[in-house]
Amino acid sequence: MSFRPADALGLQRVLEPRGAGLLPQQAERIDPSLPIARDELLIDVECLNIDSASFHQISNSCAGDSAKIQQAVLDLVARRGKHHNPVTGSGGMLIGTVREIGPDFPVAEKPVKVGDRIATLVSLSLTPLEIRKIRALHPAIDRVDIEGHAILFSSGLFARLPSDLPETVALAVLDVAGAPAQTRKLVGGGDTVLVVGGGGKSGVLCLYEAKKKAGVTTIALDYSDAAIERLRKLPFVDHVIQADARKPLEVMQKVSHLTQGKMADVVINVANLPETEMSCILSARQRGLVYFFSMATSFSRAALGAEGVGADVDLRIGNGYTEGHADLALQILRESPALRELFTQTYK
Ligand code: NAP
């Protein structure tokens, strides 16, 4: 059997621009072809969980037409060798079955065997991917079932799928695993925590995790009636605000009213659309903290916007990874019957 040379970061798979020393995530086009390298993992892919901001951008650009969305996904992956949306810059993640393990893949450190069912925990925006066929599109949950293969570099992260949760549920939860794990680090006892876009999958996980700390007050903000209804049923959500996160003054006034002018100590942005930065910044107290997990966040809008209104708040970029994030996210579903039911109903 022949293999490409080992290459932990996948640099040899960068096709465009070549020779510029770019990483696969930065590259315009990467090479998903076989054989794998000595330290790579080959995965038969079953479904892609497209990043929410990315899926909504693609769906809007196709006017919600299913056939056009499928063609856009196929075209994007054929053109770039990865599912890397050039508008949002984001990807998503996948589940599949391990077909082949290169002889130098670090199995001692990352135990895995052929036939294991895994979810990748690195973004599709850097994962070599070839789609042979789209089997089904699930637009309500940003999921695409496919036939194809993907390649994981030895530096890549993955999780073996748990046997006690439906795979599609695990996929949805693992996609946003960084958000509740960062919430655990950022929220302190007694904090007032506002989650913008709180009715979505990362939102409810963050609200649950925040509420575990003593004396925390949780506020969820979302837009649609369906999301508001969903949030009102969750026992760990103290207050629900219905508002459009793109309207900063309206949001600020509602948060101010609810908190009697104190505003939130920690604001977590998990909305899946652009132009929501200022709602979050204006809802945080002076020297509070805003955590931008949303991939639709603009660094310049957030940084210049905060400066422009004299908001001395700590602005954090939403790193999708923090140690133990996958275990924590899955653990939340085991702990919370309400969330388990919500995810099982939604991500069938
Ligand atoms: P999701 O399930 O689609 O949740 C997004 C929520 O935002 C939904 O409840 C949605 O409500 C709400 N929303 C939409 N428009 C709104 C508005 N105008 N005002 C207030 N709320 C609004 O998305 P998710 O999977 O949790 O992902 C959340 C964000 O995290 C996305 O931007 C995604 O790209 C990002 N993400 C980041 C990372 C990372 O590594 N940093 C990883 C994965 C995902 P409706 O459903 O009613 O529209």
Boltz pocket constraint, residues with backbone or C-beta under 6 A from the ligand:
constraints:
  - pocket:
      binder: B
      contacts: [[A, 51], [A, 52], [A, 53], [A, 54], [A, 90], [A, 175], [A, 176], [A, 178], [A, 196], [A, 197], [A, 198], [A, 199], [A, 200], [A, 201], [A, 202], [A, 203], [A, 221], [A, 222], [A, 223], [A, 224], [A, 226], [A, 227], [A, 243], [A, 244], [A, 245], [A, 246], [A, 269], [A, 270], [A, 271], [A, 272], [A, 273], [A, 292], [A, 293], [A, 294], [A, 295], [A, 296], [A, 318], [A, 319], [A, 320], [A, 321]]
      max_distance: 6.0
